[in-house]
Amino acid sequence: MIKFLGSTSGATGRLTAFLTAAAVGIAVLAGPTPVVAQSIAFKQAVAEAASHDADIATYYRTHDYAPVWTDGSDTQRDRRAALMVAISTADTHGLPTARYDPVGLMEKLKNARTPRDRGLADVEMTKVFLQYARDLQTGVVVPSRIDSAIVREVPYRDRQGYMTDFTKSDPMLFLRNLRPRTLEYNALMREKLEMEKLLSKGGWGAVVPVTSLKPGAQGNAVVALRNRMIAMGYLKRSNSMTYDTLMEHAVREFQQDHGLNTDGVAGNGTMSEINKGVETRLKSVIVAMERERWLNKERGARHVLVNIPAFTAAIVDDGRVTFETRAVVGAKEPGRYTPEFSDTMEYIVVNPTWTVPRSIVTKEYLPSMKSNASAAGHIDLIDGRGRVISRDSVDFSQYNARNFPFGMRQKPGTRNALGLVKFIFPNKHNIYLHDTPSKGLFARDVRAFSHGCVRLQDPFDFAYALLARQEADPVQFFKAQLATHRETFVHLDVELPVHLIYRTAFTTPRGHTQYRADIYGRDAKIWDALSKAGVAMGAVQG
């Protein structure tokens, strides 16, 4: 019996040979039944099997119910072979192999001894093909069903278009090219395979039996830390029982790869990350591959990339990060999470005013102003026509969140909540990038404090990098606008794609994989959905 899980060339060769034998059986099943009767029986079976799927029914009807997979031609034999190899090795991509049932599909092909059997098998292969194609190209699960803050528009492809293009293409190449053609996806897939090897060998060994260790420490706990650092590849083999300089350097490297303060001390936070198992990291990688499929489209030769759990914002030029800064993202509270989506940056606002969102006015400022009318006095109270209203003329006690008739607006200046510059990509979520007067937050490891927008540690440098494409001296140009102390709109000559992503596993140009905490718990939800769909870690499947 063929073992379908796995992706070695030997298994693929055996599978192809087996499929070729099955194809011969299909080709010679005609027997004494008249050709016309065979054709009618085949078409009736196809129409019946396809009737519950409008796209498949339309495709077969417009092609006169002709076989796509099951005649005796070399072309259709190649299609069968390509699909069977693809679905039998789908776990390489973190896809649910059981969903495509390669063993069951092969049995249907082997047992297709009548025209009716062939018709049913043909439609079944089309169903499997369409499911696999969509899963590999744009993901197994629907993002918006996982979390309401994942509002990404996935570039789903027309199902009939899949069929039309597939039948005009080399089948093996077509299926191979469905996956994201990014360096990141390939690197994540390599990491997945490496993690599965580690998992099959027992992972990284015993956890460190203490919550923290400092340089200079000695004893069994240090030996456990040493062994784990060696297993993870951060330390060369050693017999040292002391938390020495080599150990400190290894811990610093680990901290760098996990977004932690690089002090070389294995404190509580660092030790918690060190003790996480291969299974945890492997789940992050598989989820990251799924997320990469959701964004399987052109991202722009130049674009802005915000990684929410990494707390970073970057400018990417031709696949290379040319600017990066620390960021603060939405707090871990309902209604304040930073959503995931893509849009287009159109302009920069220098010396911005801040029109306070209604939710903040009613939930945060109104209760304070009921107690003290002067609360948040640095922010103007405005009426529906935008006029500033004296607080002395308002009895705040008579209002609640539903009937409060005023808004609030803060003038430009160094105390403005948006700082001195904001970057606008108009969207219905009212999310943008901006400066902030609260600079101290950027020193934290976990930087989830905003109401949803993304604050930048180096907003001026970010502006210079954006304006360099359209200004001879972007620094002086920006400073000149800043010196006016007036709100100024600077439109970008070339609008810039912005992608707000959520990756707890991602790779670096040097080939290292970095990991971050699942701050909003979204990856846990995605893994749960993938697991229910049939995705499993390779070592567990095998």
N, C-alpha and C positions, 0 to 999 in steps of 0.2 A: 504494500500500500504506500502511496506517495505521502510523504510528510510535507504539508504545505507551509507550515510556519518556518520562517528563516529565509535567508536571501543569498545563500552561497551559490556559486556558479554550478556546482554539482547538482544541487537540488533543482535549480532552474533547468538544467539539461535533462534531468530525469522527467521533470514535469512536461517539458516540451515534447519529449519522445512519447510519453504516455498520451498526451493530447493528440499527437499525430496519428497514433493508432486508433484513437476514438474517432478522429475525423474520417479515416478510411471507412469505418463502419457506417458513418452517416452517409458517405458518398455512395455506398452500394446498396442502401436499404430499399431501393425502388422495387425490386422484385417484379412479379407479374402484373401488379395493378396498373391499369392504363395511366399514361402520363397526365392526361387531362383531369382524371379523377384525383390523382395525387395532388395536383396543383390546387383544385377546388378545396380538398380536405385541408391542405396546408393553410390556404388563405382564410378559410373559416375558423381554423384554430387560432390564427394570429389575430383576427378581428375580435374573437371572443376573449382571448387573453389580454388584449390591449384595451378593451372597452372601459376599464376602470381607471385609466390614466389618459387624460385628454391629450397631453403632448405626444405620448407614444402612439396613441390611436391616430392622431393627425399625421404623424410622420409616416406610419405604415400605409395609411390610406392614400397619401399623396405620392407614394412610391409603389402603388398597385400591390401592396401586401407582399412585396418581394422579400426573400430572406436576406438578412444582414449578416448572419453568422453561420448558418447551418447547411449551406450547399457544399458540394465537393470541390469547389474551386480553391486554388492556392491562395487567392486573396482572402477568402473567408476563413480558411484554415489558419492563416497568419493572424487574422483578427482574434480568433478563439485563443490561439496560443498567447498572444500579447495580453489579452484580458486575464487569462488564467494565471499567468506569471505575475501580473500586477496585483491582483486581489489576494494571491497566495502569499505575497511578501508585503502586504499593506501595513503590517505592524512596524516595519522599518520607519514608516512616517508617523507612527503613533496613531494609526487609524484602526478601527474595529474590524479586524479580519473576519470575525464570526458574522458580522452584518452581511457580508457578501457570500458567505457559505460556499467557499470554493469546492469543498468535498461534495456537498449536495449538488452543486451545479455540474460537476464532472459526472456524477451519477446520472443526472438527467440526460446529459449528452450521450453517455454510453448506452443508455436504455432507450434512446430515441429511434425506435424501429418502424414507426409508421409516419406518414406525412403529418398526421395530427400531432404526434409526439414532437416532431421537428418544429412545427409551428409554435407549440407551447414553449419549447426550449429556446427558440429564437427570441420570443418576447421576454422570457426570463433573463436571458443574457443581456438584452437591451436594458431592462430594469436595473440589473446589477451594474452594468456599465455606467448608466446615468448617476446612480447613487455614488459609485466610486469616484467618478469624475468630479462631481460637485464636492464631495468630502475632501478630496485631495486639493482642489483648486481654491475653494472658499470656506472650508471648515466643516466639521462634523455637526456642531451645534449652532443654533441661532443666537447671537450675542444678546439681543434685547430680551430674550426669554430667560437669560441667566441673571441679569441685573439691570434694573431700569436706568442706571447711570452709564451703561455701555450702550451708547447711542450711535455707534459706528455704522455707517452705511456700507455693507458688504457688497462687493462688485459681482453679484450673482450673474451667471451667464445663462442665456436662453437654452433650454434643454434640447429643443429641436436643432438649435445651432450646433450643439455638441455632436449630435448624430450626423448632421450634414458635413461638418468639418472632418469628423473622424473617418467617414467613409471615403473621403477624398485624400486622406493622408496615409503615410506609413504608420501603421497602428502602434508599433512599439515606441516610435518617436513621439507620436501624439500623446500617448499616455504618460510618457516620461516627462514631457514638457508641461504637464498640467500643474505640477507643484510650483511653489514660488521660486523664481529664478534669482533669488538674492543670496549674497554671501552669508548673510545672517542665518537663513534657513539651512543652508548646507552645513554651517558650523554647528548649529543646534542639533542637527541630525547626527553629526559625528560625536557630539557630546552625549547624545542619547545612547548610541551604541556603546560608547566607552563606559557609561554609567551602568548599562545592563551587564556588561562584562564584570564590573566591580561587584554588582549585586549578586551575580551568580557565584562569586568567590567569597561572599560573606561581608562585603562592604569594607568599611574602614576600621573594623575591629571594635574593641571595647571602648565605651565612652569614658571620658575623664570623670572620676568619681568625686569631684569637688566643684563648687560653684565659681571659684576664682583662684588664680595663681599670679604671683608677681615675680619679676626677675630676681634671681638669687635664691629662689625656693629650691628645696631638694626633697627627695622621697618618691614613694610609689606613684603619687598623683602626677608628679613631673614626668616620670617614666611613661605613664599612660598618655600624657599630653604629647611627649616626644614621639611615641609610636603612632599616634593619630596624625601628627604633622607629617611624619614620614609617609604614612599610607595615603595621605591627601596630596603628596608631592611638593610640600612646602619645605621639607627638610631632608637632607641626605642622611643615609644610614649612620647611626651614631650609638655609642654606648653610654653617653653622658646621662647622669642622673640629676643634673643641675639645670635650672632655668638660666642658661648662659646667654651670651650675646647672639649665638647662632639661633637659639630658640626664640629670642626676642625679635630677631630679624624675620624669622618664619611667621611669627604671630603678626608682625606688622604687614607682611604680604597678605596674609589671610584677611586681616582687617580691611586692607585696601580693596580686596576682591569682594568684600561683603558690605561695603559702604559704612564701615565703622571708623570711629576715631582711631587713627594709626599711632597709638602711644606705645605699642609693644607689650601692653599689660593684658593678660587674659582675665579681664574682669567679668562680671556677671553676664553682660550682654554678649561679649565676645565668646565666652565659654558656652553660652546657650547655642550660638551659631556653630561652634566647633563640634558640639555634640549632636547636631542634627544628622540624621542618617542619609545614606545614598538614596533610599526610597523617596525621602522628602525632596531632595534635589532633582531626582529624575522626574518626579511629578511636575516640578516647576518647568523643566525643559520641555516636556511633552505639551504642557499648557502653552508655553511660549511658541512652540511650533504651530499649534492651533491658532493662536493669535496672529502669527505671521500669515497664515492663510486668509484670515479675515481682511488683511491689508494687502492682498495680492493684486496690486495695481501699480502703475507708475506713480512714484511719490514726488517727482520733481527733481531735476538735476541739482537745484538748490532748494532746500526746504528746512523748516524748523521742526525739531523733534524734541518733544517734552516727554520724558519717562517719569510717570507719576511716582511709583514706589522707589525709584532711584533718586528722586528729588533733583533732577537736572533738566536743563534746557540747552539745546545745542543747535548750531547751524551746520548743516551737512551739505557739502559741495561735491558732486560726482562721487558719492559714496564715502567721502572722507569727512570726519568731523573737523571743522576749521575754527570753531569757537564753541566753548562750553562754559556754563556757569551753574552755580548751585541755585536751587529753587526751593520755595516754600509752596506747598499745595494745600488743597482743602483738608480741613480738620476731620478727624474720624468721628463725625457726628452726623446723624440724619439731616439731609438738606444741605450739607456743607462739603460733601465729597466732590472732588474734581471729576467731571465726566470724561469719557473717552470718545473722541470723534476727530474728524479732519475737516479743515476749512481753509480759507485763503486770506492771508494778511494783506490788507489794503493800505493802511496808513498808520502813522505814528502821531501821537498827541503829546506835545511838549508843554509843560506847565498845565496839566489837566485839572479840571474841576472834578469833584466827585459827587455825582448824583447818587445819593444813598439808596440802595435797593429797598423796595417796600418792606420786604421781610425783615430787614435789619432795623428799619425805622420803627415798626410796630412791635417787634419781639425784644429789641435791645434798648432802643432809645426812649420810646414812649413810657415804659415802666419807670425809667429813671426820671423822666421829666414830670411824671405825676408826683414824685416825691420832692423833686427840686426842679423848678422851671428853668434854672440856669444850667442844668446838666448838659454835657456835650455842647457847651456854649460856643465852641470854635466852629460849629456847623450851623449854617443858617437854616431857619425855618421858612419854607416858601409855600405860597398858595398855588392853586391850580393854574394860574397865569404866570408863574415863575417869579412873583414879587416876594421880596423878603418881608416877613411878618414879625412884628415885635412879640416876644414871648410874654410880655406883661399883659398883652391883650387876649391871651388864650387861657381858658380854664381846662387844663389837661385832664382833670379828674373826670370830666364828663365823656371822655372818649375811650374807645377800645380799639382793638386791631381792625375791626370791620368798619367802624364809622369815622376813624381819624382822617380829617380832610386835607392834611398838610403833607408835604414832602420835606426832604432835607437835602441841602447841597453845601459842599465845602469848597471854598475858594482855592485857587492855586497857591502853592507855597510849600515850604519844606516840611510843614506839619500835615500836609494833605495825606490822606490814607493811601493814595495811589503814588505817593512820592512825586517825582518831577517828570516822569514820562510813562506813557502806557502804549501798548502795541495792540492794534485792533484788527481782528479778523471777524467781522460781523457774523453773529450766530444767535440762534434763538435761546441758547443757554446763558447768554450774557457773561461769557467767559473770555478773558483776555490776559495778556502778560503785562506786568507793571512793576515799577519801582516801589519801594516801601521805606518809611522812616524807621521801621523796627528792624534794624540791622542785626541785632543780637541773635535772632532766631537762626541765622545761617550757620552758626557755630554748632548747632545741635546735629546729632546723628539722624534723628527722626524729625522731619520738618513738615509736619501736617498741622497747620494752624490757621489757614485762611478760610474765607467763606466760599471757596471754590475756585477763585482765580489763581493765577500762578505768579508769585512774586519772584523777582530776579535779584540775585546778589550784585551782579555787575550790569545794571541796565544801560548805563552810558556806553560801555564797551560794546554791548549788544547792539545799541543804536548805531554806533560808529561802523560796525561790521555790516549792518544792513544798508547804511547810506553810502558805503564805499563804492557800490556799483553805480551810483548816480551823482555823486559829489566829488569834485577834485580834492577837496579838503574836508572830509566828513566831520572831523573833530571841531574845526572852527565853525563850520556851518551849524552844527548842533548847538554849540555854545552860544552862538549869536541868537538863536531862537530862544534859548534858555534865558539869556540876559534881558529879554523883553518883559519877563514876568507875566506875560499874557498867554492865555491858552492858544496854542498854534497847531494847526493840522499840517502834517507833512506827508503827502501821498507818495507811495512807492511807485517808481516808474514801471517796475515789473512786480506784479503781485506774487506773493510767496506762499506756497502750500505750507500749512501748519498741521502737524499730526500729534495729537495728545494720545500717547500709548501707555500701556500698563504692563511692564515686563519685570517679573521677579527673577528671570534668568535671561541673560544677554551676553554677547561675546564682545571682546575687544579686538582691535586690529592685530594685536600680537597673538591672537588665538586663545586667550584665556576666557573662561566663562565666569561671569560675575553673578552673584545672587543677592537678592534683597528680600526684605520681609514683605509679606502679603498684607499691607497695611489696612486695606478695606475688606479683606476676606474674599475678594472676587475670584482669585485663582482657585481657592478651595471649592467655590461653587462650580467653576468650570470643570475642575477635575472630577467632581461628583457627577456632573452631567456626562462627561466623556466616559467615565467608568460605567455608568448606567447604559450608555450606548454600546459598550463592549470593548472599549480601549483598556488595555492592560500593559503593565510593564513587561518587557520582553523576557526577562529572566523568570518572571512568574508564569507567563504563557508557556515558555519552553518547558 
